[in-house]
Amino acid sequence: MDTWVHQEVRAVSRRRVAAWGVILAGAMLFAVVQSRYISNFAKGPFELGRPELDAITDVSTTPRYSVSVTGSKAIDTGIQQISTRKHGGVETSRSVSAAYYALVIGDRLLIVKRAAGMPTTVQGELAPMPVQVDSHLFSTPQMQAIRGRFYPYYLDDSSFRTPGYIGIGVALILVVLLVKFGLPAWRYARDASSHPIVKRAILSAPPSKPAGRSPRRRCRPRTPSRPTRRRAAHRPPRRALWRGRHAARRRRRSRRKSIRAFCLFPGPPHSSS
């Protein structure tokens, strides 16, 4: 039997299923948008040599940008990334967070950003050259003359896999919540009678009476009870009572005044015939 409890449980479960469908659709859309990063995270880093680096025209669209590159020599450019710490708007300290050096690959040069050291074999992410680094690197005529030997991108040695690990953690939490809340909602939307609330309502419901005429009750004869004082069905408010008493008092006063006036000024005697 489909009761209002079944209808409410089914409606709530359907709303939860719809919400989880929207969440899953958003997660799938995000995975499609980040498919390039997911592919490089799962399969990278890729070993690239000079032919593969020369073939890259647009580093922002290349399918393989998590790479491992080996050069023959490392040259310090003298460009550093400085991090400053402030307290209350006042600079308190400075520190070198990263340095840029050139990695020699054949007759080409690849700029590498690294926190410490200048190894000849590095792993990282290929990214477009920052504008500030480009302006500092080619600020002299000598560097402008050899600009064609530099790749138009650089290799960042920072942690490439940290966002991927965070995404894996979020995906695991999402799967646990889906199993705990999404699948039961789907099951209750299809079969509302399996919900614990519906089962509890069925167990606590009073037993149904059998069809047919119920047996007549034998009523005991009423015994005469003691007479009780009847209470007034409607008692007027105090203000109405006060008004009534005040009106009666004024009528009595006016009657007394009329009697006194009659006694002081009696009317003419009746003439006898």
FENCOR-V407940 format. One record per run of one state. SS is the DSSP state (H for helix, E for strand, L for the rest). FROM is the first residue (numbers start at 1). LEN is the number of residues. If there is no record, write none. Layout:
SS:FROM:LEN
SS:FROM:LEN
This chain:
L:1:3
H:4:30
L:34:1
H:35:9
L:44:2
E:46:2
L:48:2
H:50:5
L:55:11
E:66:5
L:71:2
E:73:15
L:88:2
E:90:16
L:106:2
E:108:7
L:115:6
E:121:8
L:129:2
H:131:7
L:138:3
H:141:5
L:146:1
H:147:3
E:150:7
L:157:5
H:162:29
L:191:1
H:192:3
L:195:1
H:196:9
L:205:33
H:238:27
L:265:9
